Amino acid sequence: MKKVIHCRDVGFDCDGIITARTEEEALTLAAEHANKVHGVTKVTPEIASKIKSVMRDE
Ligand SMILES: [Zn+2]
């Protein structure tokens, strides 16, 4: 089982998909992606909870 985040589901116009083994790793990778690709310098609690809400198990 993997944790999968589709960047589009978070609200970005982006085909990026983040996969990780744990929720914590997925959040970290999503934060890095948001920073590098979308210029999001700070993941607010709102963004973090949005990311968690669209996270899927695959
Ligand atoms: Zn993205």
N, CA, C, O and the ligand as a Tripos MOL2 file, in Angstrom:
@<TRIPOS>MOLECULE
protein
  233   231    59     0     0
PROTEIN
NO_CHARGES

@<TRIPOS>ATOM
      1 N           0.8440   -1.2050    0.0000 N.3       1 MET1
      2 CA          0.0000    0.0000    0.0000 C.3       1 MET1
      3 C           0.8790    1.2540    0.0000 C.2       1 MET1
      4 O           1.8200    1.3790    0.7830 O.2       1 MET1
      5 N           0.5430    2.1650   -0.8930 N.am      2 LYS2
      6 CA          1.2860    3.4230   -0.9700 C.3       2 LYS2
      7 C           0.3450    4.5770   -0.6770 C.2       2 LYS2
      8 O          -0.8710    4.4610   -0.8300 O.2       2 LYS2
      9 N           0.9200    5.6820   -0.2580 N.am      3 LYS3
     10 CA          0.1860    6.9370   -0.1360 C.3       3 LYS3
     11 C           0.3750    7.7030   -1.4290 C.2       3 LYS3
     12 O           1.5050    7.9130   -1.8690 O.2       3 LYS3
     13 N          -0.7110    8.1200   -2.0370 N.am      4 VAL4
     14 CA         -0.6360    8.8110   -3.3130 C.3       4 VAL4
     15 C          -1.3830   10.1410   -3.2170 C.2       4 VAL4
     16 O          -2.5110   10.2150   -2.7300 O.2       4 VAL4
     17 N          -0.7080   11.1920   -3.7000 N.am      5 ILE5
     18 CA         -1.3350   12.5130   -3.7430 C.3       5 ILE5
     19 C          -1.3100   12.9940   -5.1860 C.2       5 ILE5
     20 O          -0.2460   13.0800   -5.8000 O.2       5 ILE5
     21 N          -2.4610   13.3020   -5.7140 N.am      6 HIS6
     22 CA         -2.5280   13.9060   -7.0310 C.3       6 HIS6
     23 C          -2.5440   15.4190   -6.8340 C.2       6 HIS6
     24 O          -3.4510   15.9760   -6.2160 O.2       6 HIS6
     25 N          -1.5200   16.0620   -7.3730 N.am      7 CYS7
     26 CA         -1.3670   17.4930   -7.1340 C.3       7 CYS7
     27 C          -2.6170   18.2610   -7.5640 C.2       7 CYS7
     28 O          -3.0120   19.2280   -6.9130 O.2       7 CYS7
     29 N          -3.2290   17.8310   -8.6470 N.am      8 ARG8
     30 CA         -4.4310   18.5030   -9.1450 C.3       8 ARG8
     31 C          -5.5360   18.5340   -8.0840 C.2       8 ARG8
     32 O          -6.2810   19.5080   -7.9770 O.2       8 ARG8
     33 N          -5.6270   17.4640   -7.3120 N.am      9 ASP9
     34 CA         -6.6700   17.3820   -6.2890 C.3       9 ASP9
     35 C          -6.4770   18.4160   -5.1840 C.2       9 ASP9
     36 O          -7.4260   18.8120   -4.5080 O.2       9 ASP9
     37 N          -5.2200   18.8460   -5.0170 N.am     10 VAL10
     38 CA         -4.9400   19.8610   -3.9870 C.3      10 VAL10
     39 C          -5.3790   21.2410   -4.4680 C.2      10 VAL10
     40 O          -5.5790   22.1560   -3.6680 O.2      10 VAL10
     41 N          -5.5260   21.3780   -5.7860 N.am     11 GLY11
     42 CA         -6.0080   22.6400   -6.3190 C.3      11 GLY11
     43 C          -5.0730   23.2880   -7.3180 C.2      11 GLY11
     44 O          -5.3310   24.3980   -7.7840 O.2      11 GLY11
     45 N          -3.9700   22.5940   -7.6570 N.am     12 PHE12
     46 CA         -3.0510   23.1350   -8.6470 C.3      12 PHE12
     47 C          -3.3850   22.5780  -10.0210 C.2      12 PHE12
     48 O          -3.8840   21.4590  -10.1490 O.2      12 PHE12
     49 N          -3.1020   23.3780  -11.0540 N.am     13 ASP13
     50 CA         -3.2730   22.8970  -12.4190 C.3      13 ASP13
     51 C          -1.9840   22.1760  -12.7920 C.2      13 ASP13
     52 O          -1.0970   22.7470  -13.4260 O.2      13 ASP13
     53 N          -1.8990   20.9120  -12.3860 N.am     14 CYS14
     54 CA         -0.6220   20.2020  -12.4280 C.3      14 CYS14
     55 C          -0.8990   18.7080  -12.4880 C.2      14 CYS14
     56 O          -1.8000   18.2060  -11.8160 O.2      14 CYS14
     57 N          -0.1140   18.0010  -13.2990 N.am     15 ASP15
     58 CA         -0.2830   16.5500  -13.3990 C.3      15 ASP15
     59 C           0.6420   15.7930  -12.4600 C.2      15 ASP15
     60 O           0.7840   14.5750  -12.5690 O.2      15 ASP15
     61 N           1.2590   16.5020  -11.5530 N.am     16 GLY16
     62 CA          2.1970   15.8720  -10.6320 C.3      16 GLY16
     63 C           1.5180   14.8680   -9.7080 C.2      16 GLY16
     64 O           0.4270   15.1020   -9.1880 O.2      16 GLY16
     65 N           2.2010   13.7460   -9.5240 N.am     17 ILE17
     66 CA          1.7030   12.7250   -8.6050 C.3      17 ILE17
     67 C           2.8150   12.4080   -7.6160 C.2      17 ILE17
     68 O           3.9490   12.1230   -8.0010 O.2      17 ILE17
     69 N           2.4710   12.4630   -6.3460 N.am     18 ILE18
     70 CA          3.4510   12.1690   -5.3010 C.3      18 ILE18
     71 C           3.0970   10.8210   -4.6870 C.2      18 ILE18
     72 O           1.9600   10.5950   -4.2720 O.2      18 ILE18
     73 N           4.0740    9.9340   -4.6330 N.am     19 THR19
     74 CA          3.8470    8.6550   -3.9730 C.3      19 THR19
     75 C           4.8600    8.4830   -2.8520 C.2      19 THR19
     76 O           6.0190    8.8820   -2.9730 O.2      19 THR19
     77 N           4.4080    7.8870   -1.7730 N.am     20 ALA20
     78 CA          5.2800    7.6710   -0.6240 C.3      20 ALA20
     79 C           4.7780    6.4590    0.1500 C.2      20 ALA20
     80 O           3.7000    5.9290   -0.1180 O.2      20 ALA20
     81 N           5.5900    6.0350    1.1180 N.am     21 ARG21
     82 CA          5.1980    4.8590    1.8940 C.3      21 ARG21
     83 C           4.4020    5.2190    3.1370 C.2      21 ARG21
     84 O           3.6090    4.4240    3.6400 O.2      21 ARG21
     85 N           4.6310    6.4390    3.6240 N.am     22 THR22
     86 CA          3.9250    6.8520    4.8360 C.3      22 THR22
     87 C           3.2930    8.2230    4.6170 C.2      22 THR22
     88 O           3.6690    8.9660    3.7110 O.2      22 THR22
     89 N           2.3250    8.5330    5.4690 N.am     23 GLU23
     90 CA          1.6680    9.8320    5.3670 C.3      23 GLU23
     91 C           2.6660   10.9660    5.5880 C.2      23 GLU23
     92 O           2.6280   11.9960    4.9160 O.2      23 GLU23
     93 N           3.5620   10.7430    6.5540 N.am     24 GLU24
     94 CA          4.5480   11.7720    6.8610 C.3      24 GLU24
     95 C           5.4570   12.0450    5.6640 C.2      24 GLU24
     96 O           5.7360   13.1940    5.3230 O.2      24 GLU24
     97 N           5.9200   10.9400    5.0260 N.am     25 GLU25
     98 CA          6.7830   11.0930    3.8590 C.3      25 GLU25
     99 C           6.0230   11.7780    2.7240 C.2      25 GLU25
    100 O           6.5760   12.6260    2.0230 O.2      25 GLU25
    101 N           4.7730   11.4120    2.5510 N.am     26 ALA26
    102 CA          3.9710   12.0090    1.4860 C.3      26 ALA26
    103 C           3.8260   13.5120    1.6980 C.2      26 ALA26
    104 O           3.9150   14.2880    0.7470 O.2      26 ALA26
    105 N           3.6050   13.9180    2.9360 N.am     27 LEU27
    106 CA          3.4760   15.3460    3.2330 C.3      27 LEU27
    107 C           4.7720   16.0870    2.9520 C.2      27 LEU27
    108 O           4.7660   17.1940    2.4130 O.2      27 LEU27
    109 N           5.8900   15.4580    3.3270 N.am     28 THR28
    110 CA          7.1940   16.0800    3.0900 C.3      28 THR28
    111 C           7.4440   16.2480    1.6030 C.2      28 THR28
    112 O           7.8680   17.3120    1.1530 O.2      28 THR28
    113 N           7.1760   15.1840    0.8340 N.am     29 LEU29
    114 CA          7.4090   15.2450   -0.6050 C.3      29 LEU29
    115 C           6.4620   16.2380   -1.2700 C.2      29 LEU29
    116 O           6.8450   16.9380   -2.2070 O.2      29 LEU29
    117 N           5.2360   16.2950   -0.7880 N.am     30 ALA30
    118 CA          4.2720   17.2410   -1.3450 C.3      30 ALA30
    119 C           4.7170   18.6750   -1.0730 C.2      30 ALA30
    120 O           4.5780   19.5510   -1.9260 O.2      30 ALA30
    121 N           5.2510   18.9010    0.1180 N.am     31 ALA31
    122 CA          5.7320   20.2400    0.4540 C.3      31 ALA31
    123 C           6.8980   20.6260   -0.4460 C.2      31 ALA31
    124 O           6.9770   21.7630   -0.9100 O.2      31 ALA31
    125 N           7.8140   19.6710   -0.6970 N.am     32 GLU32
    126 CA          8.9480   19.9410   -1.5880 C.3      32 GLU32
    127 C           8.4700   20.2310   -3.0060 C.2      32 GLU32
    128 O           8.9560   21.1510   -3.6640 O.2      32 GLU32
    129 N           7.5240   19.4430   -3.4600 N.am     33 HIS33
    130 CA          6.9750   19.6370   -4.8040 C.3      33 HIS33
    131 C           6.3080   21.0040   -4.9130 C.2      33 HIS33
    132 O           6.5320   21.7370   -5.8760 O.2      33 HIS33
    133 N           5.4960   21.3390   -3.9310 N.am     34 ALA34
    134 CA          4.7860   22.6240   -3.9470 C.3      34 ALA34
    135 C           5.7750   23.7800   -3.9540 C.2      34 ALA34
    136 O           5.5430   24.8080   -4.5900 O.2      34 ALA34
    137 N           6.8730   23.5990   -3.2430 N.am     35 ASN35
    138 CA          7.8920   24.6480   -3.1920 C.3      35 ASN35
    139 C           8.5890   24.7950   -4.5280 C.2      35 ASN35
    140 O           8.6830   25.8970   -5.0670 O.2      35 ASN35
    141 N           9.0830   23.6770   -5.0690 N.am     36 LYS36
    142 CA          9.8780   23.7120   -6.2910 C.3      36 LYS36
    143 C           9.0520   24.0840   -7.5130 C.2      36 LYS36
    144 O           9.4810   24.8820   -8.3460 O.2      36 LYS36
    145 N           7.8550   23.4930   -7.6110 N.am     37 VAL37
    146 CA          7.0700   23.6190   -8.8350 C.3      37 VAL37
    147 C           6.0850   24.7800   -8.7560 C.2      37 VAL37
    148 O           5.8080   25.4320   -9.7630 O.2      37 VAL37
    149 N           5.5620   25.0360   -7.5740 N.am     38 HIS38
    150 CA          4.4820   26.0210   -7.4630 C.3      38 HIS38
    151 C           4.8560   27.2500   -6.6540 C.2      38 HIS38
    152 O           4.0320   28.1470   -6.4740 O.2      38 HIS38
    153 N           6.0860   27.3050   -6.1650 N.am     39 GLY39
    154 CA          6.5300   28.4750   -5.4400 C.3      39 GLY39
    155 C           5.8530   28.6700   -4.0980 C.2      39 GLY39
    156 O           5.8020   29.7820   -3.5720 O.2      39 GLY39
    157 N           5.3290   27.5770   -3.5430 N.am     40 VAL40
    158 CA          4.7200   27.6500   -2.2120 C.3      40 VAL40
    159 C           5.8380   27.5190   -1.1800 C.2      40 VAL40
    160 O           6.3760   26.4320   -0.9660 O.2      40 VAL40
    161 N           6.1770   28.6360   -0.5450 N.am     41 THR41
    162 CA          7.3220   28.6080    0.3540 C.3      41 THR41
    163 C           6.9550   28.0730    1.7270 C.2      41 THR41
    164 O           7.8160   27.5990    2.4680 O.2      41 THR41
    165 N           5.6770   28.1520    2.0620 N.am     42 LYS42
    166 CA          5.2870   27.7090    3.3920 C.3      42 LYS42
    167 C           3.9920   26.9040    3.2860 C.2      42 LYS42
    168 O           2.9960   27.3700    2.7320 O.2      42 LYS42
    169 N           4.0290   25.6930    3.8290 N.am     43 VAL43
    170 CA          2.8120   24.8750    3.8480 C.3      43 VAL43
    171 C           2.0440   25.2260    5.1170 C.2      43 VAL43
    172 O           2.4350   24.8670    6.2270 O.2      43 VAL43
    173 N           0.9590   25.9270    4.9190 N.am     44 THR44
    174 CA          0.1340   26.3410    6.0560 C.3      44 THR44
    175 C          -0.6700   25.1490    6.5580 C.2      44 THR44
    176 O          -0.7960   24.1490    5.8520 O.2      44 THR44
    177 N          -1.2150   25.2420    7.7700 N.am     45 PRO45
    178 CA         -2.0740   24.1560    8.2600 C.3      45 PRO45
    179 C          -3.2390   23.8750    7.3180 C.2      45 PRO45
    180 O          -3.6850   22.7340    7.1970 O.2      45 PRO45
    181 N          -3.7310   24.9220    6.6510 N.am     46 GLU46
    182 CA         -4.8330   24.7280    5.7010 C.3      46 GLU46
    183 C          -4.3850   23.8620    4.5240 C.2      46 GLU46
    184 O          -5.0940   22.9450    4.1070 O.2      46 GLU46
    185 N          -3.1970   24.1690    3.9940 N.am     47 ILE47
    186 CA         -2.6830   23.3840    2.8710 C.3      47 ILE47
    187 C          -2.4010   21.9530    3.3260 C.2      47 ILE47
    188 O          -2.7160   21.0000    2.6140 O.2      47 ILE47
    189 N          -1.8110   21.8040    4.5030 N.am     48 ALA48
    190 CA         -1.4940   20.4630    5.0040 C.3      48 ALA48
    191 C          -2.7580   19.6270    5.1540 C.2      48 ALA48
    192 O          -2.7670   18.4480    4.8010 O.2      48 ALA48
    193 N          -3.8210   20.2240    5.6740 N.am     49 SER49
    194 CA         -5.0390   19.4360    5.8600 C.3      49 SER49
    195 C          -5.7010   19.1320    4.5210 C.2      49 SER49
    196 O          -6.3370   18.0920    4.3520 O.2      49 SER49
    197 N          -5.5410   20.0690    3.5570 N.am     50 LYS50
    198 CA         -6.0540   19.8130    2.2100 C.3      50 LYS50
    199 C          -5.3020   18.6270    1.5840 C.2      50 LYS50
    200 O          -5.9090   17.7370    0.9890 O.2      50 LYS50
    201 N          -3.9870   18.6360    1.7310 N.am     51 ILE51
    202 CA         -3.1800   17.5440    1.1990 C.3      51 ILE51
    203 C          -3.6130   16.2220    1.8300 C.2      51 ILE51
    204 O          -3.7830   15.2220    1.1330 O.2      51 ILE51
    205 N          -3.7900   16.2210    3.1490 N.am     52 LYS52
    206 CA         -4.2030   14.9880    3.8310 C.3      52 LYS52
    207 C          -5.5610   14.5210    3.3320 C.2      52 LYS52
    208 O          -5.8010   13.3210    3.2000 O.2      52 LYS52
    209 N          -6.4540   15.4770    3.0540 N.am     53 SER53
    210 CA         -7.8110   15.0880    2.6690 C.3      53 SER53
    211 C          -7.8620   14.4640    1.2750 C.2      53 SER53
    212 O          -8.7750   13.6960    0.9700 O.2      53 SER53
    213 N          -6.8650   14.8000    0.4130 N.am     54 VAL54
    214 CA         -6.8820   14.2200   -0.9360 C.3      54 VAL54
    215 C          -5.9260   13.0370   -1.0650 C.2      54 VAL54
    216 O          -5.8200   12.4340   -2.1330 O.2      54 VAL54
    217 N          -5.2370   12.7090    0.0170 N.am     55 MET55
    218 CA         -4.3020   11.5890   -0.0010 C.3      55 MET55
    219 C          -5.0690   10.2770   -0.1380 C.2      55 MET55
    220 O          -6.0850   10.0630    0.5230 O.2      55 MET55
    221 N          -4.5670    9.4090   -1.0010 N.am     56 ARG56
    222 CA         -5.2460    8.1200   -1.2090 C.3      56 ARG56
    223 C          -4.3110    6.9610   -0.9070 C.2      56 ARG56
    224 O          -3.0890    7.0930   -0.9730 O.2      56 ARG56
    225 N          -4.8880    5.8570   -0.5840 N.am     57 ASP57
    226 CA         -4.1290    4.6140   -0.4500 C.3      57 ASP57
    227 C          -4.2500    3.8380   -1.7450 C.2      57 ASP57
    228 O          -5.3520    3.5680   -2.2230 O.2      57 ASP57
    229 N          -3.1000    3.4820   -2.3110 N.am     58 GLU58
    230 CA         -3.1620    2.6840   -3.5480 C.3      58 GLU58
    231 C          -2.2510    1.4830   -3.4370 C.2      58 GLU58
    232 O          -2.1610    0.6880   -4.3730 O.2      58 GLU58
    233 ZN          2.1400   20.1490   -8.7480 Zn       59 ZN59
@<TRIPOS>BOND
     1     1     2 1
     2     2     3 1
     3     3     4 2
     4     3     5 am
     5     5     6 1
     6     6     7 1
     7     7     8 2
     8     7     9 am
     9     9    10 1
    10    10    11 1
    11    11    12 2
    12    11    13 am
    13    13    14 1
    14    14    15 1
    15    15    16 2
    16    15    17 am
    17    17    18 1
    18    18    19 1
    19    19    20 2
    20    19    21 am
    21    21    22 1
    22    22    23 1
    23    23    24 2
    24    23    25 am
    25    25    26 1
    26    26    27 1
    27    27    28 2
    28    27    29 am
    29    29    30 1
    30    30    31 1
    31    31    32 2
    32    31    33 am
    33    33    34 1
    34    34    35 1
    35    35    36 2
    36    35    37 am
    37    37    38 1
    38    38    39 1
    39    39    40 2
    40    39    41 am
    41    41    42 1
    42    42    43 1
    43    43    44 2
    44    43    45 am
    45    45    46 1
    46    46    47 1
    47    47    48 2
    48    47    49 am
    49    49    50 1
    50    50    51 1
    51    51    52 2
    52    51    53 am
    53    53    54 1
    54    54    55 1
    55    55    56 2
    56    55    57 am
    57    57    58 1
    58    58    59 1
    59    59    60 2
    60    59    61 am
    61    61    62 1
    62    62    63 1
    63    63    64 2
    64    63    65 am
    65    65    66 1
    66    66    67 1
    67    67    68 2
    68    67    69 am
    69    69    70 1
    70    70    71 1
    71    71    72 2
    72    71    73 am
    73    73    74 1
    74    74    75 1
    75    75    76 2
    76    75    77 am
    77    77    78 1
    78    78    79 1
    79    79    80 2
    80    79    81 am
    81    81    82 1
    82    82    83 1
    83    83    84 2
    84    83    85 am
    85    85    86 1
    86    86    87 1
    87    87    88 2
    88    87    89 am
    89    89    90 1
    90    90    91 1
    91    91    92 2
    92    91    93 am
    93    93    94 1
    94    94    95 1
    95    95    96 2
    96    95    97 am
    97    97    98 1
    98    98    99 1
    99    99   100 2
   100    99   101 am
   101   101   102 1
   102   102   103 1
   103   103   104 2
   104   103   105 am
   105   105   106 1
   106   106   107 1
   107   107   108 2
   108   107   109 am
   109   109   110 1
   110   110   111 1
   111   111   112 2
   112   111   113 am
   113   113   114 1
   114   114   115 1
   115   115   116 2
   116   115   117 am
   117   117   118 1
   118   118   119 1
   119   119   120 2
   120   119   121 am
   121   121   122 1
   122   122   123 1
   123   123   124 2
   124   123   125 am
   125   125   126 1
   126   126   127 1
   127   127   128 2
   128   127   129 am
   129   129   130 1
   130   130   131 1
   131   131   132 2
   132   131   133 am
   133   133   134 1
   134   134   135 1
   135   135   136 2
   136   135   137 am
   137   137   138 1
   138   138   139 1
   139   139   140 2
   140   139   141 am
   141   141   142 1
   142   142   143 1
   143   143   144 2
   144   143   145 am
   145   145   146 1
   146   146   147 1
   147   147   148 2
   148   147   149 am
   149   149   150 1
   150   150   151 1
   151   151   152 2
   152   151   153 am
   153   153   154 1
   154   154   155 1
   155   155   156 2
   156   155   157 am
   157   157   158 1
   158   158   159 1
   159   159   160 2
   160   159   161 am
   161   161   162 1
   162   162   163 1
   163   163   164 2
   164   163   165 am
   165   165   166 1
   166   166   167 1
   167   167   168 2
   168   167   169 am
   169   169   170 1
   170   170   171 1
   171   171   172 2
   172   171   173 am
   173   173   174 1
   174   174   175 1
   175   175   176 2
   176   175   177 am
   177   177   178 1
   178   178   179 1
   179   179   180 2
   180   179   181 am
   181   181   182 1
   182   182   183 1
   183   183   184 2
   184   183   185 am
   185   185   186 1
   186   186   187 1
   187   187   188 2
   188   187   189 am
   189   189   190 1
   190   190   191 1
   191   191   192 2
   192   191   193 am
   193   193   194 1
   194   194   195 1
   195   195   196 2
   196   195   197 am
   197   197   198 1
   198   198   199 1
   199   199   200 2
   200   199   201 am
   201   201   202 1
   202   202   203 1
   203   203   204 2
   204   203   205 am
   205   205   206 1
   206   206   207 1
   207   207   208 2
   208   207   209 am
   209   209   210 1
   210   210   211 1
   211   211   212 2
   212   211   213 am
   213   213   214 1
   214   214   215 1
   215   215   216 2
   216   215   217 am
   217   217   218 1
   218   218   219 1
   219   219   220 2
   220   219   221 am
   221   221   222 1
   222   222   223 1
   223   223   224 2
   224   223   225 am
   225   225   226 1
   226   226   227 1
   227   227   228 2
   228   227   229 am
   229   229   230 1
   230   230   231 1
   231   231   232 2
@<TRIPOS>SUBSTRUCTURE
     1 MET1         2 RESIDUE 1 A MET
     2 LYS2         6 RESIDUE 1 A LYS
     3 LYS3        10 RESIDUE 1 A LYS
     4 VAL4        14 RESIDUE 1 A VAL
     5 ILE5        18 RESIDUE 1 A ILE
     6 HIS6        22 RESIDUE 1 A HIS
     7 CYS7        26 RESIDUE 1 A CYS
     8 ARG8        30 RESIDUE 1 A ARG
     9 ASP9        34 RESIDUE 1 A ASP
    10 VAL10       38 RESIDUE 1 A VAL
    11 GLY11       42 RESIDUE 1 A GLY
    12 PHE12       46 RESIDUE 1 A PHE
    13 ASP13       50 RESIDUE 1 A ASP
    14 CYS14       54 RESIDUE 1 A CYS
    15 ASP15       58 RESIDUE 1 A ASP
    16 GLY16       62 RESIDUE 1 A GLY
    17 ILE17       66 RESIDUE 1 A ILE
    18 ILE18       70 RESIDUE 1 A ILE
    19 THR19       74 RESIDUE 1 A THR
    20 ALA20       78 RESIDUE 1 A ALA
    21 ARG21       82 RESIDUE 1 A ARG
    22 THR22       86 RESIDUE 1 A THR
    23 GLU23       90 RESIDUE 1 A GLU
    24 GLU24       94 RESIDUE 1 A GLU
    25 GLU25       98 RESIDUE 1 A GLU
    26 ALA26      102 RESIDUE 1 A ALA
    27 LEU27      106 RESIDUE 1 A LEU
    28 THR28      110 RESIDUE 1 A THR
    29 LEU29      114 RESIDUE 1 A LEU
    30 ALA30      118 RESIDUE 1 A ALA
    31 ALA31      122 RESIDUE 1 A ALA
    32 GLU32      126 RESIDUE 1 A GLU
    33 HIS33      130 RESIDUE 1 A HIS
    34 ALA34      134 RESIDUE 1 A ALA
    35 ASN35      138 RESIDUE 1 A ASN
    36 LYS36      142 RESIDUE 1 A LYS
    37 VAL37      146 RESIDUE 1 A VAL
    38 HIS38      150 RESIDUE 1 A HIS
    39 GLY39      154 RESIDUE 1 A GLY
    40 VAL40      158 RESIDUE 1 A VAL
    41 THR41      162 RESIDUE 1 A THR
    42 LYS42      166 RESIDUE 1 A LYS
    43 VAL43      170 RESIDUE 1 A VAL
    44 THR44      174 RESIDUE 1 A THR
    45 PRO45      178 RESIDUE 1 A PRO
    46 GLU46      182 RESIDUE 1 A GLU
    47 ILE47      186 RESIDUE 1 A ILE
    48 ALA48      190 RESIDUE 1 A ALA
    49 SER49      194 RESIDUE 1 A SER
    50 LYS50      198 RESIDUE 1 A LYS
    51 ILE51      202 RESIDUE 1 A ILE
    52 LYS52      206 RESIDUE 1 A LYS
    53 SER53      210 RESIDUE 1 A SER
    54 VAL54      214 RESIDUE 1 A VAL
    55 MET55      218 RESIDUE 1 A MET
    56 ARG56      222 RESIDUE 1 A ARG
    57 ASP57      226 RESIDUE 1 A ASP
    58 GLU58      230 RESIDUE 1 A GLU
    59 ZN59       233 GROUP 0 **** ****
